[in-house]
Structures are given as C-alpha cells and as structure tokens.
C-alpha cells in the first residue's frame, strides 16, 4: 500500500482522492448493473456489466501511465530550457557553479529542487557523482553525456573551445530529442487508429447482445 501511495504522490495525485474515485466509480457501476439486471431479469446483461466495470477500472489504471509519460516529457522539455539558459550564462563569463544558481530562478519548482540537490551534492562531493545523480532524474540517456561534459568544463576550464564542444553536444542532444518526440508522436497516432476499431467491436457486441435480449423477451411473450 505504501508503494502505491508513493507512486501516486510521484504523479502529483492524492492517494485519498484516487481511492475515492475508484470507490465511487465502482459503486455506481455495480449499483446500475445490479438494478438493471434485477429489473429485466436478464443475467446476460450482468455479464456485460461486469465486463464494462472491468474496462472502466483498467482505463482508470492505464491513465496513470499516461500521466507519468506526460511528466517525463515535461521534465525532458525543461532540461532543454535548462541547458539553453546555462549556455547563456556560461557565454557571459559565469562559471558553472554560478550558472546553476542563476538558471534556477527560471525553472519550475521541480527543477529548482533538482538543482538545489545538485548544488548541495557539489558542495560535499567534487567528483562526477553529483552530475551523474542529477542526470538520473531524466530518462534520456544522452542527459548523462551532457552532464559529464559540464563536469569536464569544471575540471578543465570554461574556455571558448570547451563552450563550443558543449554547444555541439547540446545540439546533438536536441536533435536526438526532437527525433524521439517525432517517433513517439507517430506511434501515438498509430495507436489512436486502433481505438475506432475497438470501439466498433464493442458497439457490435452490444448490438448483438441487445438483439439476443429482445429475441428472448419476444419468445417468452409468445
């Protein structure tokens, strides 16, 4: 239970509200299905109702994956802005440490916390570990390469050549990032094309069940 609560909190969701949502949705659906089944005396509808309830619960659970994907995407977007601002300050003769402090003001609360962690770690540990730990907050592997390059700038100096190398690395990262986004968008569009087929299949099943129910009622009347 604790793991579920922590997972929901990582998605900026309230554990109590999510539990309440599941309880309300399931209670209402079960009440409607049982009421209709009792009134119609047709337990075939009960089976359909159970399948619908299962589908609703799966949809509620699957939405967590969608929320998480959006959060990861937003973090990656912000990392792009983070590097862009960092380049601006570095090109204006700020050192890396001062650039981190300056960039923080333009970031979201989440990124500000990650930068604070990075700065605190740097104060305690002058190795590459703080930079690697910061990169672990992002899914894109190339983030690690970018942060390693920043660490090299700290050790080897922030001269013009080093800034150019950093700029080339960031351009490569940005291009890869754009390609990944385009591929994901194509896959999402492909997945969306499946939903109408699924919807049509569900409607067909419901119509068939409806016809069966009507025929049974007619037979009973005769």
TIVOVEX-799023 format. One record per residue: x, y, z of N, C-alpha, C, CB in turn. Coordinates in steps of 0.02 Angstrom, whole numbers, plus 50000, padded with zeros to 5 digits. Glycine has a CB too. Example, Ala and Ser with C-alpha at 12.3 -4.5 7.8 and 13.67 -1.06 7.14 Angstrom:
BEGIN
506604971650390506154977550390506604983550390505654977650452
506424988850354506844994750357506455000250394507044997050286
//
This chain:
BEGIN
500414994050000500005000050000500435006350000499535000050061
500985005950037501435011750041501745013349974501985010450093
501915008049936502215008949870501715012349822502435002249841
501075010249827500555013249785500475020649802499885009549794
500485022149866500415029149889500995033349864500375029449965
501605030749869502195034449846502165035449770502845030749865
501935030349735501885030849661501395036249641501665024049631
500815036449675500315041649659500575048549676499655040249698
500935049049731501215055549750501735057849699501525055149820
502105053149670502595054849618502255057549556503035048849601
501615055849548501215058349491500825064549509500735052849466
500965067249569500605073249594499855071849604500705079149546
499695065649624499005063749636498905062249710498805057649593
498295063549733498135062149803497905054849810497585067049829
498215051249856498035044249867497305043649888498495041049921
497085047849934496395047649958495895049049902496295052550015
496045054049861495585055749806495545050249754495815062349773
496115046949741496115041549692495715035549719496835039349676
495795033949783495415028549813494665030149811495645027249886
494505036349826493805038649825493525038149754493745045949851
493925039849704493715039449634493545032349615494255042249587
493975027549634493855020549619493225018049655494465016249639
493145019949718492575017749757491925020349726492635020049830
491905026849709491305029849681491125026649614491385037449674
491625026149569491505023349503491255016149507492145023649460
491585012049548491385005049554490705004349588491905001149593
490575008349639489935008049674489355009749628489935012649735
489435015249590488915017449544488795012249489489095024149513
489345009749460489285004849406488954998449430489985003349376
489174995949488488884989749516488144990649531489264987649579
487974996549559487274997949577486844998049514487215004649614
487085001249460486705001749398486624994849366487055006549348
487164991049363487144984449332486674979749370487854981349330
486724979749436486294975349476485564977449471486514975449550
485434983949471484744986449466484424984449399484724994049474
484794985649344484524984049278484434976449271484984986649223
484904972649296484864965249292484264962749331485504962049318
484144965849389483574963749431482914965549399483624967049500
482884971549369482254973849338482094969649275482294981249319
482604968549234482494965049170482474957449179483034966949120
482724955049237482774947849250483204944349198482074944749250
483654948049168484094945249116484814945649140484004948949047
485094939949156485764939849185486314940249133485844933649227
486104940249069486594941349017486874948449021486274940148947
486424953049040486644959949050487134960449108486044964549062
487054956049158487504956049216488224954549193487274950949269
488294949749147488954948049121489254953949083488914941849076
488834957049041489064962949003489274968549051488524965548955
488874969449104489014974649153489674973549188488454975049204
489814967149204490454965549237491044967149191490464957949258
490964965549127491494967149078491604974649073491314964149009
491044978449075491094985749071491444988549133490384988949065
491284985749192491614987949254492354986549252491294984449316
492544980649226493254978949219493594983749172493334971649194
493254985449117493534990249069493644997049099493094990749008
493164999349140493225005949173493815005949221492575007649211
493895000649259494455000249307495125000149270494384994049351
495154996449215495774996249176495935003149147495714991149119
495425006749127495525013549100495785018249154494865016349071
495515017649214495745021849270496475020349286495305020749332
496655013949284497345012049299497825014149244497395004449311
497615013149181498035014849124498175022349119497725012449059
497725026349147497835033549144498445035749184497215037249170
498655031649233499255033249272499865033049226499335028249330
499875028249181500435027749133500455033849088500375021349091
499865036249068499825042249026500075048349065499095043349002
499865048949128500085054649169500845054449178499735054449238
501115048549192501835047849202502225049649138502005040549223
501955047549081502285049149017502305056649006501925045748959
501765060149024501745067349017502235070849064501035069949030
502295068249125502765071049173503485070349148502695067749242
503645064249123504325063049096504455067649037504395055649074
503965068448994504045072848935504155080048957503425072448890
503785082349007503865089149032504555090249063503315090749084
504795085149098505465085649128506005086049074505605079549174
505925082149022506405082348967506375089048931506275076548917
505775091748923505705098348893506065103648934504955100248885
505985103049000506285108049044507045107349045506015107349115
507295101249036508025100349033508305104148973508205092849029
507935104148917508155107948858508215115348875507655106948799
507705118048910507735125048930508295126248981507065127248960
508395121549025508925121949075509605122849041508925115749120
509745118748990510385119148955510435125548914510465113048909
509885127648884509895133848846510075139848890509215135048811
509755140248948509915145648995510635144949021509425145749054
510845138849033511515137649058512035140249007511625130149072
511905138948944512365141348892512405148948891512145138848823
511835152148901511825159548902512275162248957511095162148911
512195159449017512595161949073513335160149065512335159049139
513475154249038514175152249028514505156848976514215144949005
514135158548924514415162948873514505170048898513965162948812
514185171748955514265178348985514755178249044513585180949009
515225173449041515785172949088515595170649158516115179649093
514995167749165514835164549228515205157849231514055163549237
515415155749291515685148949295515085144049303516175148149356
515235137649300514695132649300514275133049364514985125549293
514605133549421514255133849485513795139949488514755134049543
514055145749469513645151849470513075151349419514085158049455
513195147949363512685147149312512105142949339512975143849249
512265137749377511745133649407511295137949452512045127849448
511605142149493511225146449538510795151449500511695150249585
511065154149445510705159049406510125155949367511175162649358
510245149949340509735146649300509135144549342510025140449266
509255143049404508735140449448508125144949451509015139449518
508235151449447507675156249453507175155649395507955163249455
507385152649339506955152349281506625145449273507365154049218
506735141049320506485134349315505855133249359507025129349335
505535127549348504945125649388505175123549458504555119949354
504685122649502504845120549571505205113749570504205120149613
504975109149527505285102649524506015103149504504905098149475
506155107049452506845107849428507265111649479506855111449360
506965116549511507335120249563507565115549619506895125849592
507135110949638507325106049690507895101649666506725101749709
507865099549602508405095349575509065099149571508205092649504
509025105549553509635109749550509915110849620509485116549516
509465111849669509695112649739510055106349762509085114149785
509775100549744510105094149762510795093749729509665088149741
510825095849666511465095649630511975100249663511365097749557
511775106249680512225111049711512465108649780511885117949718
511995105949819512175103249885512665097449879511545101049923
512545093149830512995087449819513685089749797512695082649766
513705094949755514345097549731514745100549789514235102949677
514385103749835514725106649894515055101149937514215110549937
514755095249937515025089749978515495085249939514445085650006
515385084649874515755079849833515975083149768515325073449819
516635083749758516905087049699517005082249640517565090449716
516775075949648516855071149594516285071949544516875063849622
516245067249498515735067449446515055064849471515955063349385
515055061849530514445058649555513835063249559514575055849623
513905069449584513315073949585513005075049517513505080549616
513415075449466513175076649398512815070449371513755078549351
513085064449387512765058249366512095057349402513235052249380
512085058949466511465058349505510935063149478511595059849579
511145069149458510665073849429510375071049364511005080649416
510795067949323510575065149259510075059449268511175062649219
510105056049325509655050449338508925052649345509875046749400
508815059149352508135061649357507785061749289508135068649386
508155060249236507885060449168507985053749134508225066049128
507515052049090507525045549057508005045348997506825043649034
508095051048964508515051248905509245049748923508455058048869
509545044548894510245042748911510745048348896510445036548874
510605052348844511085057448824511165062948877510875060548759
510685063448924510745068348978511375067049018510115068149024
511535060749028512155058949065512765061649029512205051349073
512775061048962513345063548923513415071148929513265061648849
512845074548929512855081848935513125083849003512145084748925
512895080549057513115082249124513855080449134512685078749176
514085075049103514795073249107515225078549073514915066349075
514965081249018515325086548983515365092849025514985088148916
514825094249062514825100049107515345099049162514125101149138
515385092949188515885091449239516595092449212515795084249265
516715090449150517365091449119517525098849113517395088149049
517015102949100517125110149097517355112849164516475113749075
517085110049218517285112249285518015110649297516845108949339
518215104649277518905102349290519415105349243518925094949287
519225106049180519715107949129519655115249108519625103549069
519175118749136519115125849119518555127149070519765128449092
518285133149074517715135049033517935139848978517165138349076
518435137648938518675141848884518205141448824519385139848864
518355145348773517925145848714517865139148678518185151148666
518405135448673518385128948639517935124148677519095126048633
517995124148743517575119748783516835121548776517785120048857
516685128048772515995130148762515735127948694515945137848769
516155128148643515955125948577515815118448577516505127648525
516225114648611516115107448615515465105948652516705103948651
515345109748704514725109048742514125110748699514735113448805
514195115948659513645118048615513505112648563513825124748580
514015109648535513925104348485513575098248517514595102248455
513775096648578513475091048613512735092448627513835089548678
512585098548646511895100248660511475100148596511855107048693
511755102548541511395102348477511225095148459511825105648421
511715090648470511605083548456511055080848500512265079548466
511085082748564510565080548610509875083048588510715083048682
509845089348568509205092348548508935088948486509285099848537
509375087448437509155084048376508895077048392509735083648325
509255073448434509025066748454508355067148491509545063248498
508305072148533507695073148571507095074448525507775078948621
507205078548473506675080048426506475073748387506895085548377
506965069748367506825063548330506415058748373507475060248308
506595058248437506225053848482505505056248490506575053648551
505415062748496504735065548503504315064148441504765073048516
504625064848381504265063548319504065056148315504695065448258
504535051748333504385044548332503815042848380505015040348349
503835045848440503315044448489502635046948464503485047748556
502645052848431502025055648406501725051148351502135062748379
502165048448309501935043848256501625037548287502515041948209
501965034848339501715028848372501045030248405502215026248423
500975036248435500345037948467499775038448416500415044648505
499935041248358499435041848305499235034948279499695046148247
499735030448274499585023548253499145020048304500235019548244
499285021348369498875018248421498165020948420499195019348490
498105027448406497435030548404497005027548348497495038048394
497325025448294496945022548238496625015848257497405021648178
496885012648310496615006248332495975007148372497125002448374
495925012948407495355013948451494675013848416495435020448486
494605016948357493965016448322493755009248307493985020348256
494255004948291494104997948278493864994448341494714994248250
494204996048397493994993148461493284995548480494494995048517
493175002048470492515004848484491975001648441492515012448473
492125000648377491644997548332491494990348354491904997548260
492024986848377491924979948401491484979748462492594976748416
491594984448508491194984648570490464986148553491464989948619
490354990948507489674992748487489334986748455489674998848439
489704983148413489424977248379489204972048430489934974248331
489634970848481489474965948533488854968048571490064965048581
488814974548588488234977048625487594976248584488344984448644
487634977748518487054977048475486824969848470487204979748404
487314965248464487144958148460486804955848525487784953848447
487094957948582486794956148646486094959148653487234958548703
486014965248628485354968448630484844964648590485404975548605
485044962448530484594958548487484404951948521484914957148419
484914948748552484784942348587484284943348643485444939348614
484384948748682483924950148737483214951348712484164956348777
483144955248658482484956748630482144950348605482534961848572
482534946048572482264939748546482034935248603482774936148504
482414935048658482214931048715481564933548745482764931048768
481514940348750480884943148776480284941448732480944950848783
480384941748665479844940148618479644932748625480064941648546
480144928348632479994921248640479614919948704480654917048640
479814923348758479464922548821478744924848818479824926348876
478634930348780477944932948772477524928048733477954939748736
477804925048680477434920148639477314913748679477814918648573
//
